[in-house]
Amino acid sequence: MEFRTHILGSSSAAPAHGRSQSAQLITHGHHHFLIDCGEGTQMQLLRYDLPLHRIEAVFISHLHGDHCLGLPGLISTLNLYGRQRPLYVFAPPGLLEIILLQFKYSDTHLGFRLHFQALAQPERQLIYHTKELEVFAFPLRHRVPCFGFELAEKPRPPKLDKTKLPAAISLAQIGALKRGEDLFDDDGQLLHRNAELTLPPLPPRRFIYCSDTLFSPELVPLLQGADLLYHEATFLHELAARAQETAHTTARQAGELARLASIKQLLIGHFSTRYGQLEPFLEEARREFEATHLAQEGLNFAVGASL
């Protein structure tokens, strides 16, 4: 099953040097989720031929404009083109008020349900799920209430070993095997252990998104072993004092956190507008963690793959 993040924006504060504001589209099978929605996000979705109209849920980290001001326009476009299915939005308190005020004065009337859930819990919480995936929010340390997001696959069922299945196996027995159960006859006698007829399932994959936060080693247990971590790297480490002052992270700190948490692959983004060239960010982070990549517009990264 495809599990991938598409980078739509990597700039902090304002668009600069051809970089757009924060946004990523996550694809998991036939499900599509948007994390953050800076100004111009819908243009980026169109530019990269991504399924704007199939987004089912939006996760907003915080209410600084470079992470959320594209959402009213995106919702308006979905409404303009006749969306009927509900849209789920998860964000810190206040965003719904902003959206409804915009719609009030533009006389916009939505033709679909907008389900809004305020993120206000002080700890990791399950906020959304599909049959195969769970989405968790957890608090970050920024100047305003801010959240990271973890998209974690549920444990997968065993895979049937077709070379070992009995010829007369029933659909009910196949269902039992997929649920991890052993097979018994009508008298309760064991016919086959599950492990005799199945192959071990692929391990569940995890993608974690951390934007706009102080360097936070206390996150290591939560991040531990994730397949792919996106972490902000607003400044180079020569401006570590500025990062501390503005509640951001440096490229070196992002790499250090990935190393401490034994992350498999690291993406860095949210680059300050003061920087035109991004290669120094990659070099700095890779001195701490080699498997680091730049989250640049138009690129996409598979969760669980060797990049």
Contacts in CASP RR format, 6 or more apart in sequence:
PFRMAT RR
TARGET T0000
AUTHOR 0000-0000-0000
METHOD contacts of the structure
MODEL  1
MEFRTHILGSSSAAPAHGRSQSAQLITHGHHHFLIDCGEGTQMQLLRYDL
PLHRIEAVFISHLHGDHCLGLPGLISTLNLYGRQRPLYVFAPPGLLEIIL
LQFKYSDTHLGFRLHFQALAQPERQLIYHTKELEVFAFPLRHRVPCFGFE
LAEKPRPPKLDKTKLPAAISLAQIGALKRGEDLFDDDGQLLHRNAELTLP
PLPPRRFIYCSDTLFSPELVPLLQGADLLYHEATFLHELAARAQETAHTT
ARQAGELARLASIKQLLIGHFSTRYGQLEPFLEEARREFEATHLAQEGLN
FAVGASL
1 28 0 8 1.000
1 29 0 8 1.000
1 132 0 8 1.000
2 27 0 8 1.000
2 28 0 8 1.000
2 29 0 8 1.000
2 302 0 8 1.000
3 27 0 8 1.000
3 28 0 8 1.000
3 29 0 8 1.000
3 153 0 8 1.000
3 205 0 8 1.000
3 207 0 8 1.000
3 302 0 8 1.000
3 303 0 8 1.000
3 304 0 8 1.000
4 26 0 8 1.000
4 27 0 8 1.000
4 300 0 8 1.000
4 301 0 8 1.000
4 302 0 8 1.000
4 303 0 8 1.000
5 24 0 8 1.000
5 25 0 8 1.000
5 26 0 8 1.000
5 27 0 8 1.000
5 207 0 8 1.000
5 228 0 8 1.000
5 230 0 8 1.000
5 267 0 8 1.000
5 300 0 8 1.000
5 301 0 8 1.000
5 303 0 8 1.000
6 24 0 8 1.000
6 25 0 8 1.000
6 26 0 8 1.000
6 27 0 8 1.000
6 48 0 8 1.000
6 50 0 8 1.000
6 298 0 8 1.000
6 299 0 8 1.000
6 300 0 8 1.000
7 24 0 8 1.000
7 267 0 8 1.000
7 295 0 8 1.000
7 296 0 8 1.000
7 297 0 8 1.000
7 298 0 8 1.000
7 299 0 8 1.000
7 300 0 8 1.000
7 301 0 8 1.000
8 20 0 8 1.000
8 23 0 8 1.000
8 24 0 8 1.000
8 25 0 8 1.000
8 41 0 8 1.000
8 44 0 8 1.000
8 45 0 8 1.000
8 48 0 8 1.000
8 50 0 8 1.000
8 297 0 8 1.000
8 298 0 8 1.000
9 19 0 8 1.000
9 20 0 8 1.000
9 21 0 8 1.000
9 22 0 8 1.000
9 23 0 8 1.000
9 24 0 8 1.000
9 38 0 8 1.000
9 41 0 8 1.000
9 44 0 8 1.000
9 295 0 8 1.000
9 297 0 8 1.000
10 19 0 8 1.000
10 20 0 8 1.000
10 22 0 8 1.000
10 269 0 8 1.000
10 270 0 8 1.000
10 271 0 8 1.000
10 294 0 8 1.000
10 295 0 8 1.000
10 296 0 8 1.000
10 297 0 8 1.000
11 17 0 8 1.000
11 18 0 8 1.000
11 19 0 8 1.000
11 20 0 8 1.000
11 21 0 8 1.000
11 22 0 8 1.000
11 66 0 8 1.000
11 270 0 8 1.000
11 271 0 8 1.000
11 273 0 8 1.000
12 21 0 8 1.000
12 22 0 8 1.000
12 66 0 8 1.000
12 232 0 8 1.000
12 234 0 8 1.000
12 248 0 8 1.000
12 270 0 8 1.000
12 271 0 8 1.000
12 272 0 8 1.000
12 273 0 8 1.000
13 66 0 8 1.000
13 272 0 8 1.000
13 273 0 8 1.000
14 21 0 8 1.000
14 66 0 8 1.000
14 273 0 8 1.000
15 21 0 8 1.000
15 39 0 8 1.000
16 273 0 8 1.000
16 276 0 8 1.000
17 273 0 8 1.000
17 275 0 8 1.000
17 276 0 8 1.000
18 297 0 8 1.000
19 271 0 8 1.000
19 296 0 8 1.000
19 297 0 8 1.000
20 38 0 8 1.000
20 39 0 8 1.000
20 40 0 8 1.000
20 41 0 8 1.000
20 44 0 8 1.000
20 297 0 8 1.000
21 38 0 8 1.000
21 39 0 8 1.000
21 40 0 8 1.000
21 41 0 8 1.000
21 65 0 8 1.000
21 66 0 8 1.000
21 67 0 8 1.000
21 69 0 8 1.000
22 36 0 8 1.000
22 38 0 8 1.000
22 61 0 8 1.000
22 66 0 8 1.000
22 67 0 8 1.000
22 211 0 8 1.000
22 270 0 8 1.000
23 34 0 8 1.000
23 35 0 8 1.000
23 36 0 8 1.000
23 37 0 8 1.000
23 38 0 8 1.000
23 40 0 8 1.000
23 41 0 8 1.000
23 44 0 8 1.000
24 34 0 8 1.000
24 35 0 8 1.000
24 36 0 8 1.000
24 209 0 8 1.000
24 230 0 8 1.000
24 295 0 8 1.000
25 32 0 8 1.000
25 33 0 8 1.000
25 34 0 8 1.000
25 35 0 8 1.000
25 45 0 8 1.000
25 50 0 8 1.000
25 55 0 8 1.000
26 32 0 8 1.000
26 33 0 8 1.000
26 34 0 8 1.000
26 35 0 8 1.000
26 151 0 8 1.000
26 207 0 8 1.000
28 130 0 8 1.000
28 132 0 8 1.000
28 133 0 8 1.000
28 151 0 8 1.000
28 153 0 8 1.000
29 132 0 8 1.000
30 54 0 8 1.000
31 56 0 8 1.000
31 130 0 8 1.000
31 133 0 8 1.000
32 50 0 8 1.000
32 51 0 8 1.000
32 54 0 8 1.000
32 55 0 8 1.000
32 56 0 8 1.000
33 55 0 8 1.000
33 56 0 8 1.000
33 57 0 8 1.000
33 58 0 8 1.000
33 59 0 8 1.000
33 135 0 8 1.000
33 151 0 8 1.000
34 41 0 8 1.000
34 55 0 8 1.000
34 57 0 8 1.000
34 58 0 8 1.000
34 59 0 8 1.000
34 74 0 8 1.000
35 58 0 8 1.000
35 59 0 8 1.000
35 61 0 8 1.000
35 149 0 8 1.000
35 209 0 8 1.000
36 59 0 8 1.000
36 60 0 8 1.000
36 61 0 8 1.000
36 67 0 8 1.000
36 68 0 8 1.000
36 211 0 8 1.000
37 58 0 8 1.000
37 60 0 8 1.000
37 67 0 8 1.000
37 68 0 8 1.000
37 69 0 8 1.000
37 70 0 8 1.000
37 71 0 8 1.000
37 74 0 8 1.000
38 65 0 8 1.000
38 66 0 8 1.000
38 67 0 8 1.000
38 68 0 8 1.000
38 69 0 8 1.000
38 70 0 8 1.000
38 71 0 8 1.000
39 65 0 8 1.000
39 66 0 8 1.000
39 69 0 8 1.000
39 70 0 8 1.000
40 70 0 8 1.000
41 70 0 8 1.000
41 71 0 8 1.000
41 74 0 8 1.000
42 52 0 8 1.000
42 70 0 8 1.000
42 73 0 8 1.000
42 74 0 8 1.000
42 77 0 8 1.000
44 297 0 8 1.000
45 51 0 8 1.000
45 52 0 8 1.000
46 52 0 8 1.000
48 298 0 8 1.000
52 74 0 8 1.000
52 77 0 8 1.000
52 78 0 8 1.000
53 78 0 8 1.000
53 81 0 8 1.000
53 83 0 8 1.000
55 87 0 8 1.000
56 85 0 8 1.000
56 87 0 8 1.000
56 88 0 8 1.000
57 87 0 8 1.000
57 88 0 8 1.000
57 89 0 8 1.000
57 90 0 8 1.000
57 128 0 8 1.000
57 135 0 8 1.000
58 71 0 8 1.000
58 87 0 8 1.000
58 88 0 8 1.000
58 89 0 8 1.000
58 90 0 8 1.000
58 91 0 8 1.000
59 90 0 8 1.000
59 91 0 8 1.000
59 127 0 8 1.000
59 128 0 8 1.000
59 135 0 8 1.000
59 137 0 8 1.000
59 149 0 8 1.000
59 209 0 8 1.000
60 67 0 8 1.000
60 68 0 8 1.000
60 71 0 8 1.000
60 89 0 8 1.000
60 90 0 8 1.000
60 91 0 8 1.000
60 92 0 8 1.000
60 95 0 8 1.000
61 67 0 8 1.000
61 140 0 8 1.000
61 146 0 8 1.000
61 147 0 8 1.000
61 148 0 8 1.000
61 149 0 8 1.000
61 209 0 8 1.000
61 211 0 8 1.000
61 212 0 8 1.000
62 68 0 8 1.000
62 92 0 8 1.000
62 140 0 8 1.000
62 142 0 8 1.000
62 144 0 8 1.000
62 145 0 8 1.000
62 146 0 8 1.000
62 147 0 8 1.000
62 212 0 8 1.000
63 91 0 8 1.000
63 92 0 8 1.000
63 94 0 8 1.000
63 95 0 8 1.000
63 98 0 8 1.000
63 144 0 8 1.000
63 145 0 8 1.000
64 144 0 8 1.000
64 212 0 8 1.000
67 211 0 8 1.000
67 212 0 8 1.000
68 91 0 8 1.000
68 95 0 8 1.000
68 98 0 8 1.000
71 89 0 8 1.000
71 95 0 8 1.000
71 99 0 8 1.000
72 98 0 8 1.000
72 99 0 8 1.000
72 102 0 8 1.000
72 103 0 8 1.000
75 87 0 8 1.000
75 99 0 8 1.000
75 110 0 8 1.000
75 114 0 8 1.000
76 103 0 8 1.000
76 106 0 8 1.000
76 108 0 8 1.000
78 87 0 8 1.000
78 112 0 8 1.000
79 108 0 8 1.000
79 110 0 8 1.000
79 111 0 8 1.000
79 112 0 8 1.000
82 111 0 8 1.000
82 112 0 8 1.000
83 111 0 8 1.000
83 112 0 8 1.000
84 111 0 8 1.000
84 112 0 8 1.000
85 112 0 8 1.000
86 112 0 8 1.000
86 113 0 8 1.000
86 114 0 8 1.000
86 115 0 8 1.000
87 112 0 8 1.000
87 113 0 8 1.000
87 114 0 8 1.000
87 115 0 8 1.000
88 115 0 8 1.000
88 117 0 8 1.000
88 128 0 8 1.000
89 95 0 8 1.000
89 96 0 8 1.000
89 114 0 8 1.000
89 115 0 8 1.000
89 116 0 8 1.000
89 117 0 8 1.000
90 116 0 8 1.000
90 117 0 8 1.000
90 119 0 8 1.000
90 127 0 8 1.000
90 128 0 8 1.000
90 137 0 8 1.000
91 116 0 8 1.000
91 118 0 8 1.000
91 119 0 8 1.000
92 118 0 8 1.000
92 119 0 8 1.000
92 120 0 8 1.000
92 144 0 8 1.000
92 145 0 8 1.000
92 146 0 8 1.000
92 147 0 8 1.000
93 118 0 8 1.000
93 119 0 8 1.000
93 120 0 8 1.000
93 145 0 8 1.000
94 118 0 8 1.000
95 116 0 8 1.000
96 116 0 8 1.000
96 118 0 8 1.000
99 114 0 8 1.000
102 108 0 8 1.000
103 109 0 8 1.000
103 110 0 8 1.000
117 127 0 8 1.000
119 125 0 8 1.000
119 127 0 8 1.000
119 137 0 8 1.000
119 145 0 8 1.000
119 147 0 8 1.000
120 145 0 8 1.000
121 137 0 8 1.000
121 139 0 8 1.000
122 139 0 8 1.000
123 138 0 8 1.000
123 139 0 8 1.000
124 136 0 8 1.000
124 137 0 8 1.000
124 138 0 8 1.000
124 150 0 8 1.000
124 222 0 8 1.000
125 136 0 8 1.000
125 137 0 8 1.000
125 138 0 8 1.000
126 134 0 8 1.000
126 135 0 8 1.000
126 136 0 8 1.000
127 135 0 8 1.000
127 136 0 8 1.000
127 137 0 8 1.000
128 134 0 8 1.000
128 135 0 8 1.000
129 135 0 8 1.000
129 154 0 8 1.000
131 154 0 8 1.000
132 153 0 8 1.000
132 154 0 8 1.000
132 156 0 8 1.000
133 151 0 8 1.000
133 152 0 8 1.000
133 153 0 8 1.000
133 154 0 8 1.000
134 151 0 8 1.000
134 152 0 8 1.000
134 153 0 8 1.000
134 154 0 8 1.000
135 149 0 8 1.000
135 150 0 8 1.000
135 151 0 8 1.000
135 152 0 8 1.000
136 149 0 8 1.000
136 150 0 8 1.000
136 152 0 8 1.000
137 147 0 8 1.000
137 148 0 8 1.000
137 149 0 8 1.000
137 150 0 8 1.000
138 147 0 8 1.000
138 148 0 8 1.000
138 149 0 8 1.000
138 150 0 8 1.000
138 219 0 8 1.000
138 222 0 8 1.000
139 145 0 8 1.000
139 146 0 8 1.000
139 147 0 8 1.000
139 148 0 8 1.000
140 146 0 8 1.000
140 147 0 8 1.000
140 148 0 8 1.000
140 210 0 8 1.000
140 211 0 8 1.000
140 212 0 8 1.000
140 213 0 8 1.000
140 216 0 8 1.000
141 213 0 8 1.000
141 214 0 8 1.000
141 216 0 8 1.000
141 247 0 8 1.000
142 212 0 8 1.000
142 213 0 8 1.000
142 214 0 8 1.000
142 247 0 8 1.000
143 246 0 8 1.000
143 247 0 8 1.000
146 211 0 8 1.000
146 212 0 8 1.000
146 213 0 8 1.000
148 208 0 8 1.000
148 209 0 8 1.000
148 210 0 8 1.000
148 211 0 8 1.000
148 213 0 8 1.000
149 208 0 8 1.000
149 209 0 8 1.000
150 206 0 8 1.000
150 207 0 8 1.000
150 208 0 8 1.000
150 209 0 8 1.000
150 222 0 8 1.000
150 226 0 8 1.000
151 206 0 8 1.000
151 207 0 8 1.000
151 208 0 8 1.000
151 209 0 8 1.000
151 303 0 8 1.000
152 204 0 8 1.000
152 205 0 8 1.000
152 206 0 8 1.000
152 207 0 8 1.000
153 204 0 8 1.000
153 205 0 8 1.000
153 206 0 8 1.000
154 204 0 8 1.000
155 201 0 8 1.000
155 204 0 8 1.000
156 201 0 8 1.000
156 202 0 8 1.000
156 203 0 8 1.000
156 204 0 8 1.000
157 178 0 8 1.000
157 179 0 8 1.000
157 180 0 8 1.000
157 201 0 8 1.000
158 177 0 8 1.000
158 178 0 8 1.000
158 180 0 8 1.000
158 194 0 8 1.000
158 198 0 8 1.000
158 199 0 8 1.000
158 200 0 8 1.000
158 201 0 8 1.000
159 198 0 8 1.000
159 199 0 8 1.000
159 200 0 8 1.000
159 201 0 8 1.000
159 202 0 8 1.000
160 174 0 8 1.000
160 177 0 8 1.000
160 178 0 8 1.000
160 197 0 8 1.000
160 198 0 8 1.000
160 199 0 8 1.000
161 197 0 8 1.000
161 198 0 8 1.000
161 199 0 8 1.000
164 196 0 8 1.000
164 197 0 8 1.000
165 174 0 8 1.000
165 197 0 8 1.000
166 192 0 8 1.000
173 183 0 8 1.000
176 182 0 8 1.000
176 183 0 8 1.000
177 183 0 8 1.000
177 194 0 8 1.000
177 197 0 8 1.000
177 198 0 8 1.000
180 194 0 8 1.000
180 198 0 8 1.000
181 194 0 8 1.000
182 190 0 8 1.000
182 191 0 8 1.000
182 192 0 8 1.000
182 193 0 8 1.000
182 194 0 8 1.000
183 190 0 8 1.000
183 191 0 8 1.000
183 192 0 8 1.000
183 194 0 8 1.000
183 197 0 8 1.000
184 190 0 8 1.000
184 191 0 8 1.000
185 191 0 8 1.000
205 227 0 8 1.000
205 228 0 8 1.000
205 303 0 8 1.000
205 304 0 8 1.000
206 225 0 8 1.000
206 226 0 8 1.000
206 227 0 8 1.000
206 228 0 8 1.000
206 303 0 8 1.000
207 226 0 8 1.000
207 227 0 8 1.000
207 228 0 8 1.000
207 229 0 8 1.000
207 230 0 8 1.000
207 303 0 8 1.000
208 222 0 8 1.000
208 223 0 8 1.000
208 226 0 8 1.000
208 228 0 8 1.000
208 229 0 8 1.000
208 230 0 8 1.000
209 230 0 8 1.000
210 219 0 8 1.000
210 223 0 8 1.000
210 229 0 8 1.000
210 230 0 8 1.000
210 231 0 8 1.000
210 232 0 8 1.000
211 230 0 8 1.000
211 231 0 8 1.000
211 232 0 8 1.000
211 270 0 8 1.000
212 232 0 8 1.000
212 247 0 8 1.000
212 248 0 8 1.000
212 270 0 8 1.000
213 232 0 8 1.000
213 247 0 8 1.000
213 248 0 8 1.000
213 249 0 8 1.000
214 243 0 8 1.000
214 244 0 8 1.000
214 247 0 8 1.000
214 248 0 8 1.000
214 249 0 8 1.000
215 243 0 8 1.000
215 249 0 8 1.000
215 250 0 8 1.000
215 253 0 8 1.000
215 256 0 8 1.000
215 257 0 8 1.000
216 257 0 8 1.000
217 257 0 8 1.000
217 260 0 8 1.000
219 257 0 8 1.000
219 261 0 8 1.000
220 257 0 8 1.000
220 260 0 8 1.000
220 261 0 8 1.000
223 229 0 8 1.000
223 257 0 8 1.000
223 258 0 8 1.000
223 261 0 8 1.000
223 263 0 8 1.000
224 261 0 8 1.000
224 262 0 8 1.000
225 261 0 8 1.000
225 262 0 8 1.000
225 263 0 8 1.000
225 264 0 8 1.000
226 261 0 8 1.000
226 263 0 8 1.000
226 264 0 8 1.000
227 264 0 8 1.000
227 265 0 8 1.000
227 303 0 8 1.000
227 304 0 8 1.000
228 263 0 8 1.000
228 264 0 8 1.000
228 265 0 8 1.000
228 266 0 8 1.000
228 267 0 8 1.000
228 301 0 8 1.000
228 303 0 8 1.000
228 304 0 8 1.000
229 258 0 8 1.000
229 261 0 8 1.000
229 263 0 8 1.000
229 265 0 8 1.000
229 266 0 8 1.000
229 267 0 8 1.000
230 267 0 8 1.000
230 268 0 8 1.000
230 269 0 8 1.000
230 295 0 8 1.000
231 249 0 8 1.000
231 254 0 8 1.000
231 255 0 8 1.000
231 257 0 8 1.000
231 258 0 8 1.000
231 266 0 8 1.000
231 267 0 8 1.000
231 268 0 8 1.000
231 269 0 8 1.000
232 248 0 8 1.000
232 249 0 8 1.000
232 254 0 8 1.000
232 268 0 8 1.000
232 269 0 8 1.000
232 270 0 8 1.000
233 249 0 8 1.000
233 250 0 8 1.000
233 251 0 8 1.000
233 253 0 8 1.000
233 254 0 8 1.000
233 268 0 8 1.000
233 269 0 8 1.000
233 270 0 8 1.000
233 271 0 8 1.000
233 281 0 8 1.000
233 285 0 8 1.000
234 243 0 8 1.000
234 246 0 8 1.000
234 248 0 8 1.000
234 249 0 8 1.000
234 250 0 8 1.000
234 270 0 8 1.000
234 271 0 8 1.000
234 272 0 8 1.000
235 242 0 8 1.000
235 243 0 8 1.000
235 248 0 8 1.000
235 249 0 8 1.000
235 250 0 8 1.000
235 251 0 8 1.000
235 272 0 8 1.000
236 250 0 8 1.000
236 251 0 8 1.000
236 252 0 8 1.000
236 275 0 8 1.000
236 280 0 8 1.000
236 281 0 8 1.000
236 284 0 8 1.000
237 250 0 8 1.000
237 251 0 8 1.000
237 252 0 8 1.000
237 253 0 8 1.000
237 284 0 8 1.000
239 250 0 8 1.000
240 250 0 8 1.000
240 252 0 8 1.000
240 253 0 8 1.000
242 248 0 8 1.000
243 249 0 8 1.000
243 250 0 8 1.000
243 253 0 8 1.000
248 270 0 8 1.000
249 257 0 8 1.000
250 284 0 8 1.000
251 268 0 8 1.000
251 280 0 8 1.000
251 281 0 8 1.000
251 282 0 8 1.000
251 284 0 8 1.000
251 285 0 8 1.000
252 284 0 8 1.000
252 285 0 8 1.000
252 287 0 8 1.000
252 288 0 8 1.000
254 266 0 8 1.000
254 268 0 8 1.000
254 285 0 8 1.000
254 292 0 8 1.000
255 266 0 8 1.000
255 268 0 8 1.000
255 285 0 8 1.000
255 286 0 8 1.000
255 288 0 8 1.000
255 289 0 8 1.000
255 292 0 8 1.000
256 288 0 8 1.000
256 289 0 8 1.000
257 263 0 8 1.000
258 266 0 8 1.000
258 285 0 8 1.000
258 288 0 8 1.000
258 289 0 8 1.000
258 291 0 8 1.000
258 292 0 8 1.000
259 288 0 8 1.000
259 289 0 8 1.000
263 289 0 8 1.000
263 291 0 8 1.000
264 291 0 8 1.000
264 304 0 8 1.000
265 291 0 8 1.000
265 293 0 8 1.000
265 301 0 8 1.000
265 304 0 8 1.000
265 305 0 8 1.000
265 306 0 8 1.000
265 307 0 8 1.000
266 285 0 8 1.000
266 289 0 8 1.000
266 291 0 8 1.000
266 292 0 8 1.000
266 293 0 8 1.000
267 292 0 8 1.000
267 293 0 8 1.000
267 294 0 8 1.000
267 295 0 8 1.000
267 301 0 8 1.000
268 281 0 8 1.000
268 282 0 8 1.000
268 285 0 8 1.000
268 292 0 8 1.000
268 293 0 8 1.000
268 294 0 8 1.000
268 295 0 8 1.000
269 281 0 8 1.000
269 294 0 8 1.000
269 295 0 8 1.000
271 278 0 8 1.000
271 281 0 8 1.000
275 281 0 8 1.000
278 294 0 8 1.000
278 296 0 8 1.000
281 294 0 8 1.000
282 292 0 8 1.000
282 293 0 8 1.000
282 294 0 8 1.000
285 292 0 8 1.000
286 292 0 8 1.000
291 307 0 8 1.000
293 301 0 8 1.000
293 307 0 8 1.000
295 301 0 8 1.000
301 307 0 8 1.000
END
